[in-house]
Amino acid sequence: MSDETLKVTPLNAAHRAAGARMVGFGGYDMPVQYEGVLAEHRWTREHAGLFDVSHMGQCKITGADAIAQFERFVPGDYAILKAGKQKYSLLLNKDGGIIDDLMAGKPDHDGLFVVVNAGNKDEDFAFWSANLEGDATLQILDDRALIAIQGPEAAAVMEAHEPVLAEMGFMDCARLMVFGVDCYVSRSGYTGEDGYEISVPADQAERVWNEILKDARVKPIGLGARDSLRLEAGLPLHGHDIDPATSPVEGALTFALSKSRKERADFNGADRILKQLADGPSRVRVGLSVKEGAPAREGAEIADADGNVIGKITSGGPSPTLGRNIAMGYVPPAFADLGTDLKVIVRGKAAAAEVIAMPFVAQRYYRKPKA
């Protein structure tokens, strides 16, 4: 896609003014790095990184039947989700494949606020427009930007702007006046770190972005470090680690299958998914430590100890935090046990690898102490 046809976020001018290196991603002109991926990765792990994720799709599904209609296509129980909470879920096709992964919550008393992936948002919105029935309406929020602040100092930074944000726990969400504007805020993100995602009116985005960056603990971070951070956190990237052919069981995302929904089996693809839960899938996503050689990138083959090809890498690269190469990929369940010795084929050469637990780097989400 040429530069002329790339869409821009409301923060495009701010990225260019800061000297960001821009690339096309998800149909948008986005910053891949400012001062370098490694430095930005480490800054986020140690302080607070600010990300423009305005290319993501934002929408609301409202009406008396909104939740019942939404649940036809996702395996999470949103009927019992409390106000002020959100959860991760999966938009499924009729075969139980993952059309997209998403966040949906109840920040106010007006249905569900949903955030979907940039590359899939048009398809997702078209899917809901075609399939929602009864009193359920899709409202696309294309007049809003989305900013994420991530890292161990993110909460202290945001508390200075709005003290109530420090009281939120992981996966809490709210509709609040922050920076003098109407915001949807959740304490979540896709880096494995504590932090927030803040939906703001598009015409206020640059002002809010610059206001947050006045804090010396915050630096702007590009998509390069966002990808290495989410890889260390063991988080799948749609279109790479999961796709419409992948089931939640194969993708190691069974935590997104609510117990009540499995019992009712009333969501898209339930038959396939329940059968895989009972009998096991033919393949499963695993984490790998690549012990030698170059990083194993997407598309590299995975072989057993005897050199027989058994799977493929879907994401991989150096881990700045661990100082070694890591990867995710798919193998048959017989090769998925922790500690299993495998090989990865990189540039025609076999390198030793081992199945290890994910996340590769411990997630540091803030969970409020139980009363």
Salt bridges, closest charged atoms under 4 A:
ASP29 OD2 - ARG16 NH2 2.62
GLU35 OE2 - LYS219 NZ 3.28
ASP52 OD2 - HIS15 NE2 2.77
GLU71 OE1 - ARG264 NH2 3.80
ASP108 OD2 - LYS60 NZ 2.80
ASP108 OD2 - ARG175 NH1 3.11
ASP110 OD2 - LYS60 NZ 3.54
GLU133 OE1 - ARG72 NH1 3.88
GLU153 OE1 - HIS47 ND1 3.24
ASP172 OD1 - LYS85 NZ 2.64
ASP172 OD2 - LYS368 NZ 3.35
ASP182 OD2 - ARG175 NH2 2.65
GLU193 OE2 - ARG45 NH1 3.11
GLU193 OE2 - ARG364 NH2 2.88
ASP194 OD2 - ARG187 NH2 2.66
GLU211 OE1 - LYS214 NZ 3.11
ASP215 OD2 - ARG217 NH2 2.75
ASP227 OD1 - ARG230 NE 2.92
GLU232 OE1 - HIS41 NE2 2.93
GLU232 OE1 - ARG45 NH2 2.86
ASP241 OD2 - ARG230 NH1 2.94
GLU250 OE1 - ARG272 NH2 3.31
GLU250 OE1 - ARG283 NH2 3.56
GLU263 OE2 - LYS259 NZ 2.70
ASP266 OD1 - ARG261 NE 3.07
ASP266 OD2 - ARG264 NE 3.13
ASP279 OD2 - LYS275 NZ 3.20
GLU298 OE1 - HIS240 ND1 2.75
ASP341 OD1 - LYS291 NZ 3.99
GLU354 OE1 - LYS291 NZ 3.19
